[in-house]
Amino acid sequence: METEYKGLAHLQQQIRDGLATRIIGQDAIIQQILTAFFSGGHILVVGVPGLAKTLMIRSLAELLDLQFSRVQFTPDLMPQDITGTSILTSDVETGERTFRFRKGPIFAHLLLGDEINRTPPKTQAALLEAMEEGQVTVMGERHPLPTPFFVMATQNPLDQEGTYPLPSTQLDRFAFQVMLDYPNAEEELEVVSTTTALSESTLQPVIPGSWLTRAMAEIDKVEIPDWALLRATKIVRSTRPAEADGCEVAAELLAYGAGPRGIQTILKTARARAGLQGRNTVIAEDIDDVILPSLRHRIVLSVHAEAEGLTEDTVIQRIREAIGDRDGDSPQVDQRELGFFRRWLEQVAETTPAFRKVR
């Protein structure tokens, strides 16, 4: 274990080095998981079984000295099965009966919710409430969850029988939706040869769990330039087909666009990515890297787009091309828009800590 905190970029490298002893490939997925985790968001992973999702999150918990829990969602799973329940106990000496709360598996720092779309809506809602509020309520009593609290939920895209798809309003609670695909031929061969020849390696924590507070504070100091605010807002507003000054591509290919939480997610995760890279200011590359995972689950394709066989990623890219937003572009700021945002920032800076470092 590290005896001295050396900064967020060093911590990320230590985590990636540790994961590399167990996880082969999936570098982009690991990057997105770390970005979502350090931004304070949650992640939804869509992928077939057997791609090391459980191993990823459990290994991250070991490296950060955090408690890990896994829930296999099934059609008969009830909310109290994950949140916990109050049981009636009796004092042997006095005979007095009282309710005592027994915590469920949700009381962990890192929670893997496997196949979330296989459980009924009321159980899904219990998890999503915990993600949003950081607490659970049982018999009218509130119980705070550990800090940090990170959820990685998974969905199987192949078998859709007996599932309860998450509605768009609930998907909006996830910071990222990540598409997990099969490894390439070389990586798959290495996975097979490694897992059949060796026992699983033991991971040692890279830092004490308490040091995460310092890492999160380091991310809060990363500045978000004005152009990043404008760019994130413009992209998200361009996904809304009903906008008066909206994008024609969105009007044709989307039924619904992303809401304000999409803008917030792009900025928060871009800030986390910048911090993980050792920078104190968000750059264009940070925004580019988080646009697709931040927005693909927040838009709904139109019938026309589905008929063409288009994906959410394809539509988002077409919208970006239509509004002149390309990867690696130098940020261009419309001075008229900039004036509006400066006035808005002055109003919210005093009450919203997340924007106090915006320049």
C-alpha positions in Angstrom: 0.0 0.0 0.0 1.2 3.5 -0.8 2.4 5.3 2.3 2.2 8.8 0.8 -0.5 10.3 -1.3 1.1 11.4 -4.6 -1.8 12.9 -6.5 -4.8 11.7 -8.5 -2.8 10.9 -11.7 -0.4 8.7 -9.8 -3.4 7.0 -8.0 -5.0 6.2 -11.4 -1.8 4.7 -12.7 -1.5 2.5 -9.6 -5.1 1.3 -10.0 -4.7 0.6 -13.7 -1.4 -1.3 -13.0 -3.3 -3.4 -10.4 -6.2 -4.1 -12.6 -3.8 -5.2 -15.4 -2.8 -8.2 -13.3 -6.3 -9.5 -13.5 -8.1 -7.8 -16.5 -6.7 -8.2 -20.0 -7.7 -5.5 -22.4 -10.8 -3.4 -21.8 -8.6 -0.3 -21.3 -11.4 2.1 -22.6 -14.0 0.5 -20.3 -11.6 0.8 -17.3 -11.0 4.4 -18.1 -14.8 5.1 -18.2 -15.4 3.3 -14.9 -12.7 5.3 -13.1 -14.0 8.5 -14.7 -17.6 7.9 -13.5 -16.4 6.7 -10.1 -14.3 9.8 -9.3 -17.0 12.1 -10.7 -19.5 10.7 -8.2 -21.7 9.1 -10.8 -22.9 5.6 -11.5 -22.5 3.5 -14.6 -24.7 1.1 -16.6 -22.8 -1.6 -18.6 -24.5 -3.3 -21.5 -22.7 -6.5 -22.5 -23.0 -10.2 -22.8 -22.1 -12.4 -19.8 -18.5 -13.5 -19.2 -16.7 -10.2 -19.9 -15.2 -9.7 -16.4 -17.7 -7.1 -15.2 -17.8 -8.6 -11.7 -14.0 -9.0 -11.6 -13.5 -5.4 -12.6 -15.6 -3.8 -9.9 -14.4 -6.3 -7.2 -10.8 -5.7 -8.1 -11.4 -1.9 -7.9 -12.8 -2.4 -4.4 -9.8 -4.4 -3.3 -7.3 -1.8 -4.7 -9.1 1.1 -3.0 -9.7 -0.8 0.3 -13.5 -0.5 -0.1 -16.4 -2.9 0.7 -17.8 -4.7 -2.4 -21.2 -6.3 -2.8 -22.9 -8.1 -5.6 -26.7 -8.5 -6.2 -28.0 -10.9 -8.9 -31.3 -9.3 -10.0 -34.1 -11.8 -10.6 -37.9 -11.5 -11.3 -38.7 -12.5 -7.7 -36.3 -10.1 -6.0 -38.0 -7.7 -3.6 -36.8 -4.2 -2.5 -36.1 -5.3 1.0 -33.8 -8.0 -0.4 -31.3 -5.3 -1.4 -32.0 -2.5 1.0 -32.5 -4.6 4.2 -35.4 -5.0 6.5 -36.5 -4.3 10.1 -36.9 -7.4 12.2 -38.7 -7.7 15.5 -36.4 -8.6 18.4 -37.1 -9.3 22.0 -35.0 -8.4 25.0 -34.4 -11.6 27.0 -34.3 -9.8 30.4 -37.1 -7.2 30.0 -39.2 -8.9 27.4 -39.4 -5.6 25.5 -39.9 -5.9 21.8 -38.3 -3.6 19.3 -37.5 -3.4 15.6 -33.9 -3.7 14.6 -32.7 -2.9 11.1 -30.7 -5.5 9.3 -28.7 -4.0 6.5 -29.0 -5.4 3.0 -26.2 -5.9 0.4 -26.7 -2.3 -0.8 -24.7 -1.1 2.2 -21.4 -1.3 0.4 -19.1 1.2 -1.2 -19.1 -0.5 -4.6 -22.2 -2.4 -5.6 -22.6 -4.6 -8.7 -26.2 -4.9 -9.8 -26.1 -7.8 -12.2 -28.9 -7.8 -14.9 -30.9 -4.9 -13.5 -33.5 -5.3 -16.2 -34.4 -8.7 -14.9 -36.1 -7.4 -11.7 -39.5 -5.7 -11.4 -39.8 -1.9 -11.5 -40.3 -1.5 -7.7 -37.0 -3.2 -7.0 -35.3 -1.2 -9.7 -36.8 2.0 -8.1 -35.3 1.0 -4.7 -31.8 0.9 -6.2 -32.3 4.0 -8.2 -33.5 5.9 -5.1 -30.4 4.9 -3.2 -28.2 6.0 -6.1 -29.9 9.5 -6.2 -30.4 10.1 -2.4 -27.5 8.2 -0.9 -29.8 6.5 1.6 -32.6 4.0 1.9 -35.8 4.3 3.8 -37.3 1.3 5.6 -40.4 1.5 7.7 -40.2 5.3 7.6 -36.6 5.4 9.0 -33.8 6.7 6.9 -30.4 4.9 6.7 -27.5 6.6 5.1 -25.3 4.6 2.7 -21.5 4.5 2.9 -19.4 7.1 1.2 -18.3 6.8 -1.5 -21.3 4.8 -3.0 -20.8 3.6 -6.5 -23.2 1.4 -8.5 -22.3 -0.5 -11.6 -25.4 -2.1 -13.1 -25.4 -4.4 -16.0 -27.8 -5.4 -18.7 -27.7 -8.4 -21.1 -28.5 -7.2 -24.6 -29.2 -10.7 -26.0 -31.9 -12.4 -23.9 -34.8 -10.0 -23.5 -37.5 -12.5 -22.4 -38.8 -11.9 -18.9 -37.1 -8.5 -18.6 -38.3 -5.1 -17.4 -36.4 -2.5 -19.4 -35.5 0.7 -17.6 -37.5 3.7 -18.8 -35.6 6.7 -20.0 -36.3 8.7 -16.8 -34.6 6.0 -14.8 -31.7 5.6 -17.2 -31.0 9.3 -16.7 -29.8 8.5 -13.2 -26.7 6.8 -14.6 -23.8 9.0 -15.5 -22.5 6.7 -18.2 -23.9 3.9 -20.3 -20.9 1.8 -21.4 -21.0 -0.8 -24.3 -18.9 -3.8 -23.4 -17.8 -5.9 -26.4 -15.9 -9.1 -26.8 -12.1 -8.9 -26.6 -10.1 -9.1 -29.8 -8.4 -12.4 -30.8 -5.1 -11.8 -29.2 -6.7 -10.6 -25.9 -9.1 -13.5 -25.8 -6.3 -16.0 -26.3 -4.3 -14.4 -23.5 -7.4 -14.5 -21.2 -7.9 -18.2 -21.8 -4.2 -19.1 -21.4 -3.9 -17.0 -18.2 -7.1 -18.2 -16.5 -6.5 -21.8 -17.2 -2.9 -21.9 -16.1 -2.7 -19.6 -13.1 -4.7 -19.0 -9.9 -6.2 -15.6 -9.4 -3.6 -13.0 -8.2 -4.0 -11.3 -4.9 -4.4 -7.5 -5.0 -3.2 -5.2 -2.3 -4.8 -1.8 -1.6 -2.9 1.0 -3.3 -4.0 3.6 -0.8 -6.2 3.7 2.3 -9.9 4.2 1.5 -9.9 7.4 3.6 -7.5 9.0 1.1 -10.3 9.0 -1.5 -11.5 12.2 0.1 -8.3 13.9 -0.9 -8.6 12.5 -4.5 -12.2 13.8 -4.8 -11.1 17.2 -3.4 -8.4 17.3 -6.1 -11.1 16.8 -8.8 -13.2 19.7 -7.4 -10.3 22.0 -8.1 -10.2 21.3 -11.8 -11.5 24.3 -13.7 -14.2 24.2 -16.3 -13.6 27.0 -18.9 -16.4 29.0 -20.3 -16.1 27.4 -23.7 -16.7 23.9 -22.1 -19.9 25.1 -20.5 -21.1 26.5 -23.8 -20.1 23.5 -25.8 -21.7 20.9 -23.5 -24.9 23.0 -23.4 -25.0 23.4 -27.2 -24.5 19.7 -27.8 -27.2 18.6 -25.4 -29.7 21.2 -26.5 -29.1 20.1 -30.1 -30.4 16.6 -29.3 -33.9 18.0 -28.5 -36.2 17.7 -31.6 -38.7 20.2 -30.2 -36.2 23.1 -29.7 -37.2 26.2 -31.7 -33.6 26.7 -32.9 -32.8 23.0 -32.8 -30.9 20.7 -35.1 -32.7 19.2 -38.2 -31.0 15.9 -37.6 -32.5 15.6 -34.1 -35.9 16.6 -35.4 -35.8 13.7 -37.9 -34.0 11.0 -36.0 -34.9 11.5 -32.3 -38.2 11.3 -30.4 -36.7 12.8 -27.3 -33.5 14.4 -26.4 -31.3 14.7 -23.3 -32.2 16.9 -20.4 -30.1 19.2 -18.2 -28.6 16.3 -16.3 -26.9 15.4 -19.6 -25.0 18.7 -19.5 -24.1 18.3 -15.9 -22.8 14.8 -16.5 -20.6 15.9 -19.4 -19.0 18.6 -17.3 -18.6 16.5 -14.2 -17.1 13.6 -15.9 -14.9 15.7 -18.1 -13.6 17.4 -15.0 -12.9 13.9 -13.4 -11.1 12.8 -16.6 -8.9 15.9 -16.6 -8.0 15.3 -12.9 -7.2 11.6 -13.6 -4.9 12.8 -16.4 -3.1 15.1 -14.0 -4.5 18.4 -15.4 -6.1 21.2 -13.5 -8.3 22.4 -16.5 -10.7 20.7 -18.8 -9.6 20.5 -22.4 -11.4 19.6 -25.6 -10.2 16.0 -25.5 -12.0 15.5 -22.1 -15.3 16.7 -23.5 -14.9 14.5 -26.6 -14.2 11.4 -24.5 -17.4 11.6 -22.4 -20.0 12.8 -24.9 -21.1 9.3 -26.1 -21.3 7.5 -22.8 -23.0 10.5 -21.2 -25.7 10.8 -23.8 -26.4 7.5 -25.5 -28.9 6.4 -22.8 -30.5 9.9 -22.5 -31.9 10.0 -26.1 -34.8 8.1 -27.7 -34.6 7.2 -31.4 -37.5 8.1 -33.7 -39.3 5.4 -35.7 -37.5 6.7 -38.8 -34.1 6.2 -37.1 -35.1 2.7 -36.0 -36.3 1.8 -39.5 -32.9 2.8 -40.8 -31.1 0.6 -38.2 -29.3 3.6 -36.7 -27.8 3.5 -33.2 -27.8 6.2 -30.6 -24.1 6.7 -31.1 -24.5 7.2 -34.9 -27.3 9.8 -34.3 -25.2 11.7 -31.8 -22.3 11.8 -34.2 -24.5 13.1 -37.0 -25.9 15.8 -34.7 -22.3 16.9 -33.8 -21.4 17.1 -37.5 -24.5 19.1 -38.2 -23.7 21.7 -35.6 -20.0 21.8 -36.5 -18.8 20.1 -33.3 -15.9 17.8 -34.3 -13.4 15.9 -32.2 -10.3 17.9 -31.4 -11.8 21.2 -32.6 -10.4 24.3 -31.0 -13.1 25.7 -28.8 -14.9 28.6 -30.4 -17.0 30.9 -28.1 -19.8 33.1 -29.4 -19.3 36.3 -27.5 -23.0 36.9 -27.3 -23.6 33.5 -25.7 -20.6 34.1 -23.5 -22.1 37.3 -22.0 -25.2 35.3 -21.0 -23.2 32.6 -19.3 -21.0 35.1 -17.5 -24.1 36.7 -16.0 -25.6 33.3 -15.1 -22.4 32.1 -13.5 -22.2 35.2 -11.3 -25.7 34.3 -10.0 -25.0 30.6 -9.2 -21.3 30.8 -8.1 -22.2 31.8 -4.6 -24.7 29.0 -4.0 -23.2 26.2 -6.2 -19.7 25.0 -5.1 -19.3 23.0 -8.3 -19.2 26.1 -10.4 -17.0 28.3 -8.1 -13.9 27.2 -10.0 -15.2 27.9 -13.4 -13.2 30.5 -15.3 
